[in-house]
Amino acid sequence: MKKIVLAVMTTVVLAATALPAFANVSVRGYTRKDGTYVAPHIRTSPNGTCADNFSGCR
């Protein structure tokens, strides 16, 4: 019984810590063609659907 509880708790902790790792993406600073500098920032990661603006679909 203790092994089952330990396995469930371990799974829950690992799943909870893995989800936030994929939520955001760091973007390095860069200079645009027109000379404007874009500062480094954090954005949400693409989610693979064209139904919203998070996927980069055209």
C-alpha positions in Angstrom: 0.0 0.0 0.0 2.8 2.4 0.9 4.5 1.7 -2.5 1.3 2.6 -4.4 0.8 5.8 -2.4 4.5 6.7 -3.0 4.2 6.0 -6.7 1.1 8.1 -7.1 2.6 11.0 -5.1 5.8 10.8 -7.2 3.7 10.9 -10.4 1.7 13.8 -9.3 4.8 15.8 -8.3 6.6 15.1 -11.6 3.6 16.0 -13.6 3.0 19.2 -11.7 6.6 20.3 -12.2 6.8 19.4 -15.9 3.8 21.4 -17.0 5.1 24.9 -16.3 8.3 24.1 -18.1 6.5 24.2 -21.5 4.3 27.2 -20.8 6.7 30.0 -21.7 9.5 30.6 -24.2 12.4 33.1 -23.7 13.0 35.3 -26.7 16.4 36.9 -27.1 16.7 40.5 -28.0 17.2 41.3 -31.7 17.4 44.2 -34.1 14.8 44.5 -36.8 15.5 45.3 -40.5 14.5 48.9 -39.9 17.0 49.3 -37.0 14.6 49.0 -34.1 15.9 47.0 -31.2 13.5 44.5 -29.6 14.3 43.8 -26.0 14.4 40.2 -24.7 11.1 39.0 -23.4 9.0 35.9 -22.5 6.1 34.7 -24.6 3.8 31.8 -24.5 4.8 28.7 -26.4 3.0 27.7 -29.6 0.1 25.3 -29.0 -0.3 23.8 -32.5 -3.8 25.1 -33.4 -4.8 27.8 -35.9 -7.8 28.8 -33.9 -5.9 31.4 -31.8 -2.8 33.5 -32.0 -0.5 31.2 -30.1 0.4 28.8 -33.0 2.0 31.0 -35.6 -0.3 29.7 -38.4 -0.7 31.8 -41.5 
